[in-house]
Amino acid sequence: MKIWYQFIAVISLFIVVSCNSKGDKKEENQVKVKAELPELRLSIDSTKIAAFYTAYPKLDKFQDEVQALYKKNKSTQLWQDNKGIDEFAHTLFNKYKGLDEEGLKANFPYKEINAVFESNNDNKLSKESTDLMISNLYFYYAEKVYSGVDEKTSISLEWLLPRKKLNYRALTDSIFQKSTINDDHKSKMFSQYYKLRDVLKQYRDIEKKGGWKTIETEEEFKNLKLGDSSAIVTQIRERLFVTKDIKEDSKSAVCDTVLINAMKTYELRHGYTPKNTILKEHIEDLNIPVSDRIKTIIVNMERCRWIDPELEKGKKYIEVNIPEFRLYIIEDGKIAFISPVVVGKAMTKTVIFSGMMNNIVFSPYWNVPTSIINSEIKPGMAKDKNYLQKKNLEWNNGAVRQLPGKNNSLGLVKFLFPNSSNIYLHDTPAKSLFERESRAFSHGCVRVAKPRELAIELLKNDPQWTPARIDKAMHAGKESWCTLKKKVPVYIGYFTAWVDRKGNLNFYKDIYQRDESLIKLLTEE
């Protein structure tokens, strides 16, 4: 708040000094005349504020913030002077009218806000109510852009990552300092938000130009390979040119190296393993309308609003993007490690949450969850009396656990970050699953394709844990624990659109069907 008032004072001083610096006597006289106008001084006390919210109850969630704002300003106006509504208010209104650029609808609950800024004098509000209406527009804008849907709603959507705590009043300076929010304000938002906002504009430009044409195929589509000739190839080439996956549309109907490489680029950006053959599923993906892609971008911009930008300042942390089926270690702002992962099935979804990794367990036991005992082990025992022995399982104080070894369901190592959902990272004997494009097969935990390398990366600064010692512990057949000298944050998120560090927009399949409910929520507001 203090910063904002200092900012107002500085700008006001700048305007006065600029006017007085003019050599033209006419302008000097105009300044003197303006200076002689009586100063506007409205009284906006708690009684008037309460009356305002009685008249406009859909805004009452901002009442405490507005009350504090006017109290700080000695119960007088914030947005008006003796000439009328000031430039700062107009800047705010222009931002509000441009909410579409943020992937949001400009649907302030009271149409009176438009009359306030229109030049046809249709504003029927008193000066006090006008000021209060603009203050509520400010908090409305700040909430929509910087915070998004409330925490209760995001939790109902099964998003359990810690939400960003937003101080609306502290944002005032940032909102009015410039006509557009630019790099100066990136500290307020998760950086991915701005990257997605940029590509949203690109895709909206594509939409304005008519989008891309649907690729027409025969009912029995035959895979296309290098050297094949088909009218479909011409359509694919045109489609790839729209999204700049191919630099030039040669109109050729021959499936050449240029087209195959362009398709590989497209496949990589859309969660596929690049191939030398164009498949029917690739055509189906190419035919997803630009309007649907825009919705996906908007949904993920909203998710970015929930992320605390302080996360990115961490020296070292692990992030898992569920739809991408990939794990990253970020160290000093750079990618230090990447591994494919397997995540939970649709019926046993991997939870979206965070934790602090504190232990690595080599040659682990697997303590079988009760749900798996009931759904798999008991039926197996009923069919085969030697089921436990064959699966290397044993009873342990009324529970079931699997003995350490290469066939253990957790593989040779697991990585713990205590949480109520009992989710952890681990190795697996089922290595073939990592060859799949879609890898939602687990009971909820995250299986890592490169567990040995992950352990080495996490312990690289601990001289006691050399790669040789890690290998020995993994194959010891006896459980052993290693406590990390410094805990490592782990963030498990869910993003179906993501701009990578090379600036490429990537789309991933919505494997848990989470996008639809969120876009519905955003468009119905």
Phi, psi and omega per residue, in radians:
M1 nan -0.849 -3.116
K2 -1.021 -0.704 3.135
I3 -1.064 -0.714 -3.096
W4 -1.115 -0.802 -3.115
Y5 -1.157 -0.623 3.050
Q6 -1.092 -0.700 3.139
F7 -1.112 -0.787 3.107
I8 -1.022 -0.777 -3.105
A9 -1.111 -0.744 -3.128
V10 -1.120 -0.790 3.140
I11 -1.112 -0.736 3.130
S12 -1.078 -0.759 3.118
L13 -1.086 -0.703 3.134
F14 -1.059 -0.742 -3.136
I15 -1.109 -0.790 -3.123
V16 -1.114 -0.813 -3.124
V17 -1.093 -0.711 3.139
S18 -1.075 -0.737 3.140
C19 -1.137 -0.768 -3.083
N20 -1.229 -0.333 -3.107
S21 -1.409 -0.162 3.137
K22 -1.243 2.458 -3.135
G23 -1.465 -0.291 -3.075
D24 -1.229 2.151 -3.095
K25 -1.126 -0.573 3.135
K26 -1.067 -0.748 3.127
E27 -1.172 -0.642 3.107
E28 -1.088 -0.728 3.132
N29 -1.118 -0.681 3.125
Q30 -1.093 -0.723 3.121
V31 -1.086 -0.736 -3.134
K32 -1.121 -0.707 3.125
V33 -1.096 -0.771 3.140
K34 -1.109 -0.669 -3.126
A35 -1.145 -0.473 -3.099
E36 -1.451 -0.201 3.105
L37 -1.125 2.507 -3.137
P38 -1.111 2.380 3.137
E39 -1.190 2.316 3.104
L40 -1.267 2.246 -3.134
R41 -2.440 1.701 3.123
L42 -1.597 2.685 3.063
S43 -1.897 1.902 -3.124
I44 -2.108 1.486 -3.078
D45 -1.689 -3.107 -3.067
S46 -1.082 -0.552 3.133
T47 -1.152 -0.781 3.139
K48 -1.203 -0.606 3.106
I49 -1.152 -0.767 3.113
A50 -1.075 -0.726 3.130
A51 -1.118 -0.641 3.124
F52 -1.069 -0.787 -3.092
Y53 -1.294 -0.378 2.997
T54 -1.172 -0.675 3.136
A55 -1.350 -0.497 -3.082
Y56 -2.268 1.218 -3.016
P57 -1.149 -0.371 -3.127
K58 -1.208 -0.154 3.137
L59 -1.843 0.064 -2.952
D60 -1.135 -0.281 3.111
K61 -1.176 -0.294 3.122
F62 -1.657 0.041 -2.972
Q63 -1.058 -0.792 -3.113
D64 -1.083 -0.739 3.139
E65 -1.140 -0.747 -3.136
V66 -1.150 -0.733 3.119
Q67 -1.008 -0.805 -3.137
A68 -1.142 -0.632 -3.129
L69 -1.090 -0.814 -3.120
Y70 -1.299 -0.552 3.072
K71 -1.084 -0.725 3.117
K72 -1.133 -0.527 -3.115
N73 -1.687 0.397 3.072
K74 1.036 0.633 3.030
S75 1.018 0.590 3.053
T76 -2.158 3.121 -2.975
Q77 -1.167 2.716 3.131
L78 -1.988 -0.446 -2.908
W79 -2.121 0.107 -3.068
Q80 -2.321 2.677 2.985
D81 -2.361 -2.949 -3.063
N82 -1.231 -0.107 3.062
K83 -1.698 -0.137 -3.118
G84 2.117 -2.620 -3.131
I85 -1.228 2.293 -3.011
D86 -1.455 3.042 -3.055
E87 -1.133 -0.524 -3.118
F88 -1.168 -0.686 3.098
A89 -1.137 -0.709 3.113
H90 -1.137 -0.639 3.065
T91 -1.064 -0.780 3.109
L92 -1.055 -0.809 -3.102
F93 -1.106 -0.679 3.096
N94 -1.106 -0.660 3.083
K95 -1.128 -0.744 3.115
Y96 -1.063 -0.785 -3.136
K97 -1.158 -0.366 3.134
G98 -1.718 0.343 -3.121
L99 -1.050 -0.404 3.105
D100 -0.999 -0.549 3.112
E101 -1.164 -0.381 3.116
E102 -1.663 0.141 -3.119
G103 1.314 0.429 -3.064
L104 -2.198 2.809 3.097
K105 -1.663 2.381 3.073
A106 -1.484 1.490 -3.056
N107 -2.222 0.939 3.018
F108 -0.918 2.360 -2.943
P109 -1.186 -0.158 -3.124
Y110 -2.259 2.169 -3.092
K111 -1.171 -0.262 3.120
E112 -0.982 -0.434 -3.110
I113 -1.104 -0.562 3.124
N114 -1.215 -0.721 3.141
A115 -1.111 -0.538 3.137
V116 -1.020 -0.650 -3.027
F117 -1.811 -0.086 3.130
E118 -1.373 2.643 -3.039
S119 -1.565 0.078 -3.083
N120 -1.653 0.258 3.047
N121 1.032 0.605 3.102
D122 -1.519 -0.004 -3.119
N123 -1.231 1.976 -3.119
K124 -1.695 0.009 -3.111
L125 -1.372 2.632 3.002
S126 -1.192 2.883 3.120
K127 -1.054 -0.662 3.140
E128 -1.138 -0.816 3.137
S129 -1.174 -0.590 3.067
T130 -1.049 -0.809 3.141
D131 -1.095 -0.749 3.132
L132 -1.149 -0.659 3.126
M133 -1.102 -0.721 3.133
I134 -1.183 -0.678 3.098
S135 -1.064 -0.709 3.108
N136 -1.199 -0.576 3.056
L137 -1.094 -0.694 3.100
Y138 -1.025 -0.874 -3.110
F139 -1.190 -0.594 3.065
Y140 -1.067 -0.841 3.141
Y141 -1.078 -0.821 -3.109
A142 -1.061 -0.738 3.139
E143 -1.135 -0.815 -3.093
K144 -1.088 -0.835 -3.008
V145 -1.440 -0.767 -2.982
Y146 -1.653 -0.347 -3.065
S147 -2.060 -0.735 -3.106
G148 1.447 -2.821 -3.137
V149 -1.076 2.717 -3.056
D150 -1.209 2.881 -3.046
E151 -1.102 -0.624 3.118
K152 -1.042 -0.704 3.139
T153 -1.205 -0.769 -3.131
S154 -1.134 -0.607 3.076
I155 -1.151 -0.677 3.103
S156 -1.105 -0.408 3.073
L157 -1.577 0.219 3.067
E158 1.170 0.543 3.049
W159 -1.731 1.834 -3.045
L160 -1.887 0.131 2.998
L161 -1.145 2.529 -3.142
P162 -0.990 2.324 3.136
R163 -1.432 2.579 3.041
K164 -1.128 2.353 3.073
K165 -1.643 2.075 -3.033
L166 -1.864 2.218 3.026
N167 -1.735 1.733 -3.051
Y168 -1.013 -0.734 -3.068
R169 -1.134 -0.576 3.138
A170 -1.233 -0.259 -3.124
L171 -1.504 -0.179 -3.004
T172 -0.958 -0.818 -3.117
D173 -1.032 -0.742 -3.111
S174 -1.126 -0.647 -3.067
I175 -1.189 -0.693 -3.008
F176 -1.741 -0.031 -3.059
Q177 -1.215 -0.611 -3.128
K178 -2.445 2.820 -3.073
S179 -1.300 -0.342 3.047
T180 -2.325 2.611 3.116
I181 -1.412 2.080 -3.070
N182 -2.175 -2.755 -3.044
D183 -1.017 -0.416 -3.129
D184 -1.111 -0.286 -3.006
H185 -1.964 0.174 -3.070
K186 -1.149 -0.349 3.103
S187 -1.177 -0.296 -3.114
K188 -1.446 -0.335 -3.014
M189 -2.342 2.673 2.980
F190 -1.015 2.240 -2.967
S191 -1.030 -0.516 3.134
Q192 -1.046 -0.486 -3.141
Y193 -0.989 -0.817 -3.072
Y194 -1.227 -0.564 3.084
K195 -1.163 -0.747 3.109
L196 -1.186 -0.620 3.115
R197 -1.093 -0.665 3.110
D198 -1.120 -0.778 -3.118
V199 -1.298 -0.425 3.033
L200 -1.040 -0.769 3.113
K201 -1.077 -0.727 3.138
Q202 -1.087 -0.768 -3.104
Y203 -1.275 -0.521 3.053
R204 -1.222 -0.602 3.062
D205 -1.116 -0.709 3.080
I206 -1.076 -0.747 -3.137
E207 -1.093 -0.726 3.137
K208 -1.096 -0.504 3.137
K209 -1.526 0.103 3.093
G210 1.853 0.030 3.119
G211 1.238 -2.592 3.074
W212 -2.143 2.659 -3.106
K213 -1.319 2.609 3.036
T214 -1.263 2.308 3.118
I215 -1.364 2.056 -3.116
E216 -1.512 2.207 -3.133
T217 -2.214 2.840 3.048
E218 -1.278 2.753 -3.095
E219 -1.020 -0.718 3.084
E220 -1.786 1.528 -3.092
F221 -1.271 2.331 3.074
K222 -1.813 2.323 3.131
N223 -0.957 2.493 -3.128
L224 -1.791 2.327 3.116
K225 -2.249 3.008 -3.096
L226 -0.936 2.247 3.104
G227 1.690 -0.284 3.123
D228 -1.183 2.606 3.108
S229 -2.136 2.289 -3.100
S230 -2.883 2.639 3.056
A231 -1.118 -0.437 3.119
I232 -1.121 -0.622 -3.132
V233 -1.042 -0.727 3.120
T234 -1.068 -0.710 3.132
Q235 -1.167 -0.714 3.123
I236 -1.096 -0.752 -3.126
R237 -1.063 -0.765 3.133
E238 -1.110 -0.726 -3.135
R239 -1.123 -0.768 -3.131
L240 -1.164 -0.522 3.135
F241 -1.186 -0.575 -3.131
V242 -1.097 -0.709 -3.119
T243 -1.698 0.224 3.035
K244 1.102 0.459 3.024
D245 -1.404 -0.280 3.031
I246 -2.291 2.403 -2.995
K247 -1.318 -0.516 -3.061
E248 -2.476 2.406 3.075
D249 -1.657 1.735 -3.088
S250 -1.386 -0.162 -3.117
K251 1.220 0.071 -3.091
S252 -1.194 2.474 3.101
A253 -1.633 0.050 -3.129
V254 -1.657 2.308 3.123
C255 -1.360 1.638 -3.070
D256 -1.763 -3.124 -3.113
T257 -1.075 -0.661 3.137
V258 -1.041 -0.780 -3.129
L259 -1.189 -0.760 3.137
I260 -1.046 -0.769 3.134
N261 -1.157 -0.658 3.096
A262 -1.128 -0.703 3.103
M263 -1.148 -0.623 3.092
K264 -1.097 -0.707 3.075
T265 -1.062 -0.796 3.135
Y266 -1.084 -0.817 -3.117
E267 -1.040 -0.754 -3.140
L268 -1.085 -0.653 -3.135
R269 -1.313 -0.200 -3.066
H270 -2.124 0.427 2.988
G271 1.425 0.224 3.110
Y272 -1.745 2.733 2.978
T273 -1.429 2.112 -3.086
P274 -0.981 2.358 -3.094
K275 -2.255 2.910 3.074
N276 -1.598 0.077 -3.114
T277 -2.215 2.443 3.084
I278 -1.637 2.069 -3.045
L279 -1.750 2.909 3.120
K280 -1.050 -0.681 -3.131
E281 -1.132 -0.498 3.079
H282 -1.198 -0.702 3.106
I283 -1.116 -0.734 3.120
E284 -1.066 -0.671 3.115
D285 -1.199 -0.737 3.108
L286 -1.060 -0.497 -3.088
N287 -1.505 -0.014 3.049
I288 -1.094 2.181 -3.045
P289 -1.090 2.657 3.115
V290 -1.066 -0.548 3.122
S291 -1.086 -0.643 3.100
D292 -1.231 -0.665 3.099
R293 -1.119 -0.665 3.109
I294 -1.101 -0.741 3.101
K295 -1.046 -0.713 3.130
T296 -1.110 -0.721 3.100
I297 -1.086 -0.790 -3.114
I298 -1.085 -0.744 3.120
V299 -1.028 -0.746 -3.095
N300 -1.355 -0.434 2.959
M301 -1.103 -0.711 3.110
E302 -1.088 -0.760 3.113
R303 -1.067 -0.616 3.108
C304 -1.114 -0.526 3.125
R305 -1.124 -0.420 -3.083
W306 -1.476 -0.250 -3.046
I307 -1.526 2.299 3.074
D308 -1.281 2.113 -3.138
P309 -1.084 -0.283 3.091
E310 -1.095 -0.415 3.119
L311 -0.939 -0.725 -3.056
E312 -1.259 -0.214 -3.141
K313 -1.507 -0.097 3.140
G314 -1.110 2.438 -3.109
K315 -1.143 -0.695 -3.124
K316 -2.633 2.261 3.111
Y317 -2.716 2.827 3.118
I318 -1.888 2.362 3.032
E319 -2.240 2.425 3.084
V320 -2.147 2.183 3.028
N321 -1.797 1.918 -3.007
I322 -0.976 -0.924 -3.099
P323 -1.152 -0.371 3.136
E324 -1.452 -0.318 -3.078
F325 0.992 0.822 -3.064
R326 -2.576 2.527 3.107
L327 -2.025 2.474 3.099
Y328 -2.262 2.545 2.847
I329 -1.881 2.179 3.095
I330 -1.860 2.179 -3.141
E331 -2.307 2.183 -3.100
D332 0.924 0.681 3.070
G333 1.387 0.056 -3.114
K334 -2.136 2.699 3.096
I335 -1.299 2.085 -3.129
A336 -1.787 -0.336 -3.040
F337 -2.806 2.472 3.080
I338 -2.371 2.442 3.048
S339 -2.579 2.397 2.956
P340 -1.105 2.654 3.105
V341 -2.391 2.810 2.946
V342 -1.894 2.348 -3.122
V343 -2.050 -3.102 -3.060
G344 -1.195 2.609 3.044
K345 -1.171 2.934 -3.140
A346 -1.027 -0.581 -3.131
M347 -1.428 -0.337 3.132
T348 -2.305 1.135 -3.018
K349 -1.048 2.493 2.949
T350 -1.232 2.320 -3.051
V351 -1.338 2.501 3.063
I352 -1.558 1.869 -3.051
F353 -2.870 -3.054 3.095
S354 -2.397 2.799 3.097
G355 -2.778 3.121 3.133
M356 -2.034 1.977 3.134
M357 -1.231 2.214 -3.102
N358 -2.195 -0.335 -3.075
N359 -2.438 2.574 2.947
I360 -2.060 2.288 -3.119
V361 -1.985 2.084 3.125
F362 -1.655 2.568 -3.088
S363 0.801 1.015 -2.992
P364 -1.365 2.663 2.818
Y365 -1.288 2.707 2.961
W366 -1.974 1.929 3.076
N367 -1.435 1.866 -2.983
V368 -1.203 2.203 3.103
P369 -1.075 2.606 -3.132
T370 -0.983 -0.675 -3.114
S371 -1.066 -0.668 -3.139
I372 -1.333 -0.599 3.060
I373 -1.008 -0.798 -3.089
N374 -1.276 -0.669 -3.035
S375 -1.513 -0.453 -3.038
E376 -2.168 -0.830 -2.994
I377 -1.294 -0.829 3.134
K378 -1.059 -0.779 3.050
P379 -1.066 -0.638 3.113
G380 -1.147 -0.713 3.119
M381 -1.154 -0.592 3.141
A382 -1.157 -0.524 -3.125
K383 -1.550 -0.485 -3.032
D384 -2.515 2.012 -3.110
K385 -1.163 -0.329 3.120
N386 -1.723 0.284 -3.053
Y387 -1.005 -0.813 -3.101
L388 -1.067 -0.788 -3.108
Q389 -1.129 -0.728 -3.131
K390 -1.124 -0.561 -3.117
K391 -1.633 0.107 3.141
N392 1.077 0.657 -3.120
L393 -1.850 2.747 3.069
E394 -2.597 2.674 3.026
W395 -1.320 2.463 -3.129
N396 -2.507 1.725 -3.139
N397 0.924 0.829 3.089
G398 1.493 -0.099 3.108
A399 -2.000 3.105 3.128
V400 -2.077 2.372 3.043
R401 -2.381 2.718 3.119
Q402 -1.795 2.349 -3.083
L403 -1.207 2.673 3.102
P404 -1.063 2.685 3.108
G405 2.576 3.030 -3.045
K406 -1.150 -0.397 -3.141
N407 -1.662 0.039 3.086
N408 -1.073 2.440 -3.094
S409 -1.067 -0.393 3.103
L410 -1.608 0.021 -3.114
G411 1.242 -2.466 -3.011
L412 -1.813 -0.046 -3.122
V413 -2.834 2.557 3.014
K414 -2.350 2.739 -3.041
F415 -2.164 2.067 -2.975
L416 -1.814 2.373 2.966
F417 -2.440 1.648 -2.956
P418 -0.818 2.332 3.129
N419 -2.781 2.780 -3.063
S420 -1.215 -0.342 -3.132
S421 -1.557 -0.058 -3.131
N422 0.971 0.746 3.087
I423 -1.676 2.432 3.071
Y424 -2.643 2.970 3.052
L425 -1.659 2.540 3.118
H426 -2.793 2.869 3.030
D427 -1.291 3.061 3.089
T428 -2.733 2.552 3.033
P429 -1.374 -0.248 -3.099
A430 -1.517 1.175 -3.045
K431 -1.174 -0.474 -3.053
S432 -1.114 -0.408 -3.118
L433 -1.140 -0.409 -3.138
F434 -1.264 -0.200 3.097
E435 -1.448 -0.204 3.134
R436 -1.355 2.650 3.064
E437 -1.330 -0.770 3.076
S438 -1.732 2.178 -2.980
R439 -2.230 0.965 3.071
A440 -1.840 1.566 -3.026
F441 -2.298 -0.207 -2.988
S442 -1.500 3.078 3.065
H443 -1.508 0.105 3.105
G444 2.375 -0.548 3.093
C445 -1.294 2.947 -3.070
V446 -1.880 2.024 3.112
R447 -1.563 2.356 -3.030
V448 -1.883 2.284 -3.118
A449 -1.229 -0.537 -3.079
K450 -2.137 1.157 -3.065
P451 -1.190 -0.662 3.130
R452 -1.080 -0.833 -3.130
E453 -1.119 -0.614 3.098
L454 -1.123 -0.770 3.118
A455 -1.088 -0.749 3.127
I456 -1.085 -0.737 -3.134
E457 -1.118 -0.739 -3.111
L458 -1.232 -0.471 -3.073
L459 -1.892 0.235 -3.026
K460 -1.120 -0.404 3.137
N461 -1.709 0.137 3.097
D462 -1.884 1.807 -3.053
P463 -1.086 -0.344 3.140
Q464 -1.283 -0.410 -3.077
W465 -1.922 1.420 3.080
T466 -1.356 2.834 3.064
P467 -0.957 -0.639 3.136
A468 -1.133 -0.740 3.135
R469 -1.185 -0.642 3.099
I470 -1.094 -0.781 3.110
D471 -1.038 -0.771 -3.124
K472 -1.102 -0.750 -3.130
A473 -1.167 -0.625 -3.129
M474 -1.182 -0.503 -3.076
H475 -1.909 0.259 -3.068
A476 -1.264 -0.430 -3.076
G477 1.311 0.132 3.129
K478 -2.363 2.269 -3.056
E479 -1.137 2.355 3.047
S480 -2.490 2.593 -3.053
W481 -1.988 2.530 3.024
C482 -2.213 2.136 3.097
T483 -1.621 2.189 3.138
L484 -1.152 2.403 3.129
K485 -1.156 -0.526 3.085
K486 -2.369 2.174 -3.124
K487 -1.081 2.578 -3.122
V488 -2.038 2.136 3.100
P489 -1.110 2.465 3.083
V490 -2.157 2.227 3.127
Y491 -2.130 2.082 3.081
I492 -1.867 1.968 -3.052
G493 -2.072 -3.099 -3.085
Y494 -2.503 1.720 -3.140
F495 -2.241 2.142 3.131
T496 -1.692 -0.090 2.982
A497 -2.408 2.339 -3.047
W498 -2.692 2.281 3.062
V499 -1.639 2.083 -3.061
D500 -1.397 -3.127 -3.041
R501 -1.235 -0.219 3.058
K502 -1.614 -0.005 3.135
G503 1.537 0.144 -3.132
N504 -1.515 2.317 3.081
L505 -1.439 2.183 3.132
N506 -1.990 2.411 3.033
F507 -2.008 2.443 3.110
Y508 -2.219 2.614 -3.114
K509 -1.138 2.459 -3.138
D510 -1.413 1.347 -2.946
I511 -1.138 -0.451 3.128
Y512 -1.829 0.173 3.106
Q513 0.941 0.871 -3.120
R514 -1.703 -0.350 -3.046
D515 -1.213 -0.723 -3.003
E516 -1.043 -0.788 -3.112
S517 -1.146 -0.595 -3.132
L518 -1.302 -0.737 3.119
I519 -1.143 -0.603 3.084
K520 -1.109 -0.725 3.126
L521 -1.116 -0.732 -3.104
L522 -1.235 -0.637 -3.092
T523 -1.446 -0.335 3.132
E524 -1.519 -0.262 -3.086
E525 -1.035 nan nan
